[in-house]
């Protein structure tokens, strides 16, 4: 039996920086109705899991098999502030790289405007 799929959905949603409001809107639900799915008040159906997985851009089996310990591998050894091998989703890394590039371009334009 899959343990607490609603918690796994919430963890993936938060890692992707999606709000409950966004997911609810995509599903055509109220935020409260979606919140009940994440808290386990409303039973998660296979169809609903498929819909949520599509919004989160992951396969349903990835949701069911999601293990936050693989993302946040906390080490108790000294010297690394307790964090070790943090894995970030590729899409998040790409977004950061694009933001950095856009900021570099803005700095270059500002330097030109300032005559430097």
HELIX and SHEET records of a PDB file:
HELIX    1   1 UNK A    5  UNK A   15  1                                  11    
HELIX    2   2 UNK A   20  UNK A   27  1                                   8    
HELIX    3   3 UNK A   31  UNK A   39  1                                   9    
HELIX    4   4 UNK A   46  UNK A   56  1                                  11    
HELIX    5   5 UNK A   60  UNK A   64  1                                   5    
HELIX    6   6 UNK A   68  UNK A   71  1                                   4    
HELIX    7   7 UNK A   90  UNK A  114  1                                  25    
END                                                                             
